C-alpha cells in the first residue's frame, strides 16, 4: 500500500497528491480503470450539486488533483462521484465488538482486485479545520475504513445498487463522518441528514457504543449495540431485504456473514486476539480466496477504539502480519 500524509488545505492536498502521482508516472484515471458513459457523466453532474452544498472541500481536493495531473476535473468527478452508485466489484467484511476487558474493537477486511493492490492507499489526512484521521482506500480522496483523532472508527461494505439518486456515495460518507464527527451519535445524525447516492452498510464504533447502518438512496435503518455488530455485502434488516441482488458474485458474502455470526456467539472470547483470528480466517471462511480469480483480501484493518491504536495487515491477514500505525495523534 502507498502511504501519504496530507496536512494542507483541500486544494493544496489534492495538488500535492497529483504531484506524487506525477513522480510515480501514474495517471489517476488510468490507474483506477475509469469507466466512461453518458449516464455516469450526467449522474456525476447531478451529484456535484450535492457536494457543493454538503461537502465542497472534496470538490476542491479533486480540482487540485486534476490541475496537478493536467486532466479535466469533469473526468475525475465522473470517476469519483459515481463510485458505489453503479455496479462495482469491491467486497468486504466489517465487525465491531466490546471485548471482555472493556476495549472496543472495529475490524474490516477489504476484498478487491489483486492487480491493483500495490497502489491502494493508507493515508493520514489532517485538513485544517477538519478532524484528522487515518483512512484506507482502493481509490483516492474517498475512504473505505478509518479512525479519527477522537477515536471514532468507521468502515463500509458495498451493496449492489438497485436504485440511486444524486448524493454522497459510501466512500465519501465514511470520509464525512471521520472528518466531521466525534462519536457514533454524531455520525448517525449526520448520515440521517446527508443525501445518499449508493447502497451500503456503514459500521461505526466509539468507546461507548457501536452501530451498523444499512442504507441507500431511499431508506436508512440503524442497528445499535453496546456489545457487537457486523456486516458483509448484503442487507439483513427486514425492511432492506428487497434491495438485495441475488444474481451477482459477492465473494461469498453470506458465508462470511455466517462466519462472523458464529464467532459472535462467544462473547466471553472477545479480545484483540479473537478479532485477529476472525479477520485472518481462523474462525471460518472470511479471507480464504483463490487469488487466481483476481480477487483477494488486499488489506485488513484493526482499530482498538478504547486504547486508540491502529493496526493493519497490508495484504491477506492469513499470511501478512498486522503492523502498528502510529501516524495519527489522538486527542485526550
C-alpha positions as CSV (number, residue, x, y, z in Angstrom):
1,X,0.0,0.0,0.0
2,X,1.0,3.6,-0.6
3,X,1.3,5.8,2.4
4,X,0.6,9.6,2.0
5,X,0.2,12.3,4.7
6,X,-1.9,15.3,3.9
7,X,-1.9,18.3,6.2
8,X,-2.7,21.2,3.8
9,X,-5.9,22.8,2.7
10,X,-8.1,20.8,0.4
11,X,-7.0,22.2,-2.9
12,X,-3.3,22.0,-1.9
13,X,-3.7,18.4,-0.6
14,X,-5.2,17.4,-4.0
15,X,-2.5,19.2,-5.9
16,X,0.2,17.6,-3.7
17,X,-1.3,14.2,-4.4
18,X,-1.4,14.8,-8.1
19,X,2.3,15.7,-8.0
20,X,3.1,12.5,-6.1
21,X,1.3,10.6,-8.9
22,X,3.3,12.5,-11.5
23,X,6.5,11.5,-9.8
24,X,5.4,7.9,-10.0
25,X,4.4,8.3,-13.7
26,X,0.8,7.5,-12.9
27,X,-2.4,9.0,-14.3
28,X,-5.3,8.6,-11.8
29,X,-7.9,7.9,-14.4
30,X,-5.8,5.1,-15.9
31,X,-4.8,3.7,-12.6
32,X,-8.4,3.4,-11.4
33,X,-9.7,2.0,-14.7
34,X,-12.2,4.7,-15.3
35,X,-15.4,3.7,-17.0
36,X,-17.0,6.4,-19.1
37,X,-20.6,6.7,-20.2
38,X,-23.1,9.4,-20.8
39,X,-25.2,8.1,-17.9
40,X,-22.3,8.4,-15.5
41,X,-21.4,11.8,-16.8
42,X,-24.9,13.1,-16.2
43,X,-25.1,11.4,-12.8
44,X,-21.8,13.0,-11.7
45,X,-23.1,16.4,-12.7
46,X,-26.1,16.0,-10.5
47,X,-24.1,14.6,-7.7
48,X,-21.7,17.6,-7.9
49,X,-24.6,19.9,-6.8
50,X,-25.0,17.8,-3.6
51,X,-21.2,18.1,-2.9
52,X,-21.4,21.8,-3.5
53,X,-23.9,22.0,-0.7
54,X,-22.8,19.3,1.7
55,X,-19.1,18.7,1.1
56,X,-17.4,21.3,-1.1
57,X,-13.9,20.6,0.3
58,X,-13.7,17.3,-1.6
59,X,-14.5,19.1,-4.9
60,X,-11.6,21.5,-4.1
61,X,-9.4,18.5,-3.5
62,X,-10.4,17.0,-6.8
63,X,-9.7,20.2,-8.6
64,X,-6.2,20.3,-7.1
65,X,-5.6,16.7,-8.2
66,X,-7.0,17.4,-11.7
67,X,-4.8,20.5,-12.1
68,X,-1.6,18.7,-11.0
69,X,-2.3,15.8,-13.3
70,X,-3.4,18.2,-16.1
71,X,-6.7,16.4,-16.7
72,X,-10.2,17.8,-16.9
73,X,-11.8,17.8,-13.4
74,X,-15.1,16.6,-15.0
75,X,-13.2,13.3,-15.9
76,X,-12.2,12.9,-12.2
77,X,-15.7,13.7,-11.0
78,X,-17.2,11.1,-13.3
79,X,-14.9,8.6,-11.8
80,X,-15.1,9.5,-8.1
81,X,-18.6,10.9,-7.7
82,X,-20.2,7.8,-9.3
83,X,-18.3,5.1,-7.4
84,X,-20.6,2.7,-5.5
85,X,-23.7,4.1,-7.2
86,X,-23.0,1.8,-10.2
87,X,-22.1,-1.9,-10.1
88,X,-18.7,-2.5,-8.6
89,X,-16.6,-5.4,-7.6
90,X,-15.4,-4.4,-4.1
91,X,-16.3,-6.8,-1.3
92,X,-15.6,-6.6,2.4
93,X,-16.4,-7.7,5.9
94,X,-16.8,-5.3,8.9
95,X,-17.3,-6.2,12.5
96,X,-17.1,-4.4,15.9
97,X,-17.4,-5.8,19.4
98,X,-16.7,-5.0,23.0
99,X,-14.1,-7.3,24.5
100,X,-14.2,-8.8,27.9
101,X,-11.6,-6.3,29.1
102,X,-14.0,-3.4,28.0
103,X,-12.0,-2.4,24.9
104,X,-14.0,-1.8,21.8
105,X,-12.5,-3.0,18.5
106,X,-13.6,-2.5,14.9
107,X,-12.1,-4.8,12.2
108,X,-12.5,-4.7,8.5
109,X,-11.3,-6.9,5.6
110,X,-11.2,-5.2,2.2
111,X,-11.6,-7.6,-0.7
112,X,-10.8,-6.3,-4.1
113,X,-8.7,-6.7,-7.3
114,X,-5.2,-8.1,-6.7
115,X,-3.9,-6.5,-9.9
116,X,-4.2,-3.0,-8.2
117,X,-3.1,-3.8,-4.7
118,X,0.3,-2.0,-4.9
119,X,-1.5,1.3,-5.4
120,X,-4.1,1.0,-2.7
121,X,-3.5,3.7,0.0
122,X,-3.4,4.2,3.7
123,X,-3.3,8.0,4.4
124,X,-3.1,10.4,7.3
125,X,-5.5,13.2,6.4
126,X,-5.3,16.4,8.5
127,X,-7.0,19.1,6.6
128,X,-7.1,22.4,8.6
129,X,-10.4,23.0,10.4
130,X,-11.3,19.3,10.0
131,X,-10.9,16.3,12.3
132,X,-7.7,14.4,11.4
133,X,-8.0,10.7,10.5
134,X,-6.2,7.7,9.1
135,X,-8.1,6.2,6.2
136,X,-7.6,3.4,3.7
137,X,-8.8,3.4,0.2
138,X,-8.8,1.4,-3.1
139,X,-9.2,4.7,-5.0
140,X,-8.4,8.2,-3.7
141,X,-9.9,11.1,-1.8
142,X,-12.8,8.8,-0.7
143,X,-12.2,6.2,2.0
144,X,-13.4,2.8,2.9
145,X,-12.4,2.5,6.6
146,X,-10.6,4.6,9.1
147,X,-10.4,6.1,12.6
148,X,-10.2,9.8,13.6
149,X,-8.5,11.7,16.3
150,X,-11.4,11.4,18.7
151,X,-11.4,7.6,18.4
152,X,-14.4,7.2,16.1
153,X,-13.9,4.3,13.7
154,X,-15.9,3.6,10.6
155,X,-15.9,1.0,7.8
156,X,-18.2,0.4,4.8
157,X,-19.4,-2.7,3.0
158,X,-20.6,-2.3,-0.6
159,X,-24.1,-3.4,-1.6
160,X,-25.0,-3.9,-5.2
161,X,-27.3,-1.0,-6.1
162,X,-30.9,-1.4,-7.4
163,X,-31.6,2.3,-7.1
164,X,-29.6,5.6,-7.0
165,X,-30.1,9.3,-6.6
166,X,-27.7,12.2,-6.6
167,X,-25.9,12.4,-3.3
168,X,-22.8,11.2,-1.4
169,X,-21.7,7.7,-2.0
170,X,-20.3,5.2,0.5
171,X,-16.6,6.3,0.4
172,X,-17.4,9.9,0.9
173,X,-19.9,9.1,3.6
174,X,-17.1,7.4,5.5
175,X,-14.8,10.3,5.0
176,X,-17.5,12.8,6.0
177,X,-18.2,11.2,9.4
178,X,-14.4,10.8,10.1
179,X,-13.8,14.5,9.3
180,X,-16.9,15.9,10.9
181,X,-18.0,13.7,13.8
182,X,-16.5,12.9,17.2
183,X,-18.7,9.9,18.2
184,X,-21.2,7.4,16.9
185,X,-24.2,9.6,17.9
186,X,-22.9,12.5,15.8
187,X,-22.2,10.1,12.9
188,X,-25.7,8.7,12.9
189,X,-27.2,12.1,13.0
190,X,-25.0,13.1,10.0
191,X,-25.9,10.0,8.0
192,X,-29.6,10.7,8.5
193,X,-29.4,14.2,7.1
194,X,-27.0,13.7,4.2
195,X,-28.3,12.8,0.7
196,X,-27.2,9.3,-0.1
197,X,-26.4,8.1,-3.6
198,X,-25.3,4.4,-3.2
199,X,-26.2,1.3,-1.3
200,X,-24.0,0.2,1.6
201,X,-23.6,-0.7,5.2
202,X,-21.6,1.6,7.5
203,X,-20.2,0.1,10.7
204,X,-19.4,2.7,13.4
205,X,-17.7,2.3,16.8
206,X,-16.5,4.6,19.6
207,X,-15.6,3.9,23.2
208,X,-19.3,3.8,24.3
209,X,-21.3,2.3,21.5
210,X,-21.3,0.8,18.1
211,X,-23.9,0.6,15.2
212,X,-24.4,-0.8,11.7
213,X,-26.2,1.5,9.3
214,X,-27.9,-0.2,6.3
215,X,-28.9,2.5,3.8
216,X,-29.4,3.5,0.2
217,X,-31.0,6.5,-1.5
218,X,-34.5,5.5,-0.4
219,X,-34.1,4.2,3.2
220,X,-31.9,4.0,6.2
221,X,-32.0,1.5,9.0
222,X,-29.8,1.5,12.2
223,X,-28.9,-1.4,14.4
224,X,-27.2,0.0,17.5
225,X,-25.5,-2.2,20.2
226,X,-23.1,-2.0,23.1
227,X,-21.8,-5.5,22.5
228,X,-21.3,-6.4,18.9
229,X,-22.4,-5.7,15.3
230,X,-21.2,-6.9,11.8
231,X,-21.9,-6.6,8.1
232,X,-20.9,-8.1,4.8
233,X,-22.3,-7.4,1.3
234,X,-26.0,-7.9,1.7
235,X,-28.7,-6.1,3.7
236,X,-30.1,-8.1,6.7
237,X,-32.6,-5.6,8.2
238,X,-36.1,-6.9,7.3
239,X,-37.0,-3.5,5.8
240,X,-34.0,-3.6,3.5
241,X,-34.1,-7.2,2.2
242,X,-35.9,-6.4,-1.0
243,X,-33.0,-4.2,-2.1
244,X,-30.6,-7.2,-2.2
245,X,-29.5,-8.5,-5.6
246,X,-29.1,-12.3,-5.9
247,X,-27.5,-13.0,-9.3
248,X,-24.1,-11.5,-8.6
249,X,-20.7,-12.8,-7.5
250,X,-20.4,-11.3,-4.0
251,X,-17.3,-13.4,-3.0
252,X,-19.3,-15.5,-0.5
253,X,-20.9,-12.6,1.3
254,X,-23.5,-14.8,3.1
255,X,-20.9,-17.4,4.0
256,X,-18.7,-14.6,5.6
257,X,-21.8,-13.2,7.4
258,X,-22.5,-16.6,8.9
259,X,-18.8,-17.0,9.9
260,X,-19.0,-13.8,11.9
261,X,-22.4,-14.7,13.3
262,X,-21.0,-17.9,14.7
263,X,-18.0,-16.1,16.1
264,X,-20.3,-13.5,17.8
265,X,-21.9,-16.4,19.8
266,X,-18.9,-16.5,22.1
267,X,-18.7,-13.0,23.8
268,X,-16.5,-14.4,26.6
269,X,-13.8,-14.9,24.0
270,X,-13.9,-11.3,22.7
271,X,-10.4,-9.8,22.7
272,X,-7.9,-8.3,20.3
273,X,-6.5,-11.7,19.6
274,X,-10.0,-13.1,18.8
275,X,-10.6,-10.2,16.4
276,X,-7.2,-11.0,14.7
277,X,-8.2,-14.7,14.5
278,X,-11.6,-13.8,12.9
279,X,-10.1,-11.4,10.3
280,X,-7.4,-13.9,9.5
281,X,-9.9,-16.7,8.7
282,X,-9.0,-18.9,11.6
283,X,-12.7,-19.0,12.8
284,X,-14.1,-19.8,9.4
285,X,-14.3,-18.6,5.9
286,X,-13.5,-14.8,5.7
287,X,-10.4,-14.3,3.6
288,X,-9.6,-17.7,2.0
289,X,-9.9,-16.6,-1.6
290,X,-8.4,-18.1,-4.7
291,X,-6.1,-15.3,-5.9
292,X,-6.1,-16.8,-9.4
293,X,-9.6,-15.5,-9.8
294,X,-8.2,-12.0,-9.5
295,X,-9.6,-11.1,-6.1
296,X,-8.4,-11.3,-2.5
297,X,-8.4,-9.6,0.8
298,X,-6.0,-6.8,0.0
299,X,-5.8,-5.3,3.5
300,X,-7.2,-5.8,6.9
301,X,-7.7,-3.0,9.5
302,X,-7.9,-3.5,13.2
303,X,-8.8,-0.5,15.4
304,X,-8.6,-0.5,19.2
305,X,-11.0,2.3,19.8
306,X,-10.5,2.3,23.5
307,X,-6.7,2.3,23.5
308,X,-6.7,4.4,20.3
309,X,-4.4,2.1,18.4
310,X,-4.3,1.3,14.7
311,X,-3.2,-2.0,13.3
312,X,-3.2,-3.1,9.7
313,X,-2.3,-6.1,7.6
314,X,-1.3,-4.8,4.1
315,X,-2.4,-7.9,2.3
316,X,-4.3,-11.1,3.3
317,X,-4.2,-11.3,7.1
318,X,-3.9,-15.1,6.9
319,X,-0.3,-14.6,5.8
320,X,0.6,-10.9,6.2
321,X,1.1,-9.8,9.8
322,X,-0.7,-6.8,11.4
323,X,1.6,-3.8,11.9
324,X,1.0,-0.8,14.1
325,X,0.4,2.6,12.5
326,X,1.3,5.5,14.8
327,X,0.9,8.4,12.4
328,X,-2.3,9.8,13.9
329,X,-2.1,11.9,17.1
330,X,-5.2,11.2,19.1
331,X,-7.0,13.7,21.3
332,X,-7.2,13.0,25.0
